């Protein structure tokens, strides 16, 4: 995901994919030699011109070395890529892991950053020593991907009236445990909140709010098909519809291969004053509809307070089994789910109605 970045006291600085060497290098301490040029009588400064003139101080190297060892013991990566720099090894290892599980495809739709950190609070003043038993992988977007669902839902409805609601339930249900999807439900919630605010102020009676309900296709009010019903009906659908629905089922299955993440007490303390997560995917029915209008309005205040990450994966770097679960179980399921979803969206008619940037 485009960027495995780090915060202070992190060992694994860098970006997922090729990038500069760890930032810690830029702050390294330099010592240069002092040498005499003329012979003098009396005390003379020693000639240290042959001594190495640059010394490197990297406080996070020991922590990175411990994490590198944990990744090796958990078989997340092999030792082949180790060249003596633990921080570079950790960064490369995580980058390669993401690429092996669909990073290139994810980047075509989503703009996400996978961060390796030891704190969830950017403004923490915690001064105690970093605890290697408390690492986090977090997923945060730099902007929302775009899914124009209208053309696809219209084709699905012609095949069966309950397919549109079934399709969206499968797709958003698979993505929602890992990223925030902003859709018509979020827009409706936004309008209800604004109505409550304005109802208490007589001067706001004349304010007109976007009519979100009018933007929602009637087909989404149909009850989704049960899995057994969908399996029975699949062979009767046109090839394109059958392919889309099968991919949606596969995405849902990939998402379920890892347990949903729970927020621990320590995590809640660190993110207690944060805003809700930023949306990673905006789902509308037509470009510029009222769902998009609500998103544009709400987005103006999303960064007033630091937002929570979309996803937090805690792990203990001293425990190989904890590292294995974090990477080979949870992160792998997340990457595969996002890659399958990106591949599907790229093949739906009019789905990516807005130009996409580079992704994960």
Helices and strands as residue ranges (DSSP letters): G 23-27, H 61-73, G 79-81, H 86-100, H 103-106, E 111-117, E 135-143, E 145-148, H 150-159, H 163-175, E 181-182, H 184-199, G 202-204, G 213-215, G 218-221, H 227-234, H 239-255, H 265-271, E 281-284, H 290-299, E 311-315, H 320-324, I 325-331, H 332-346
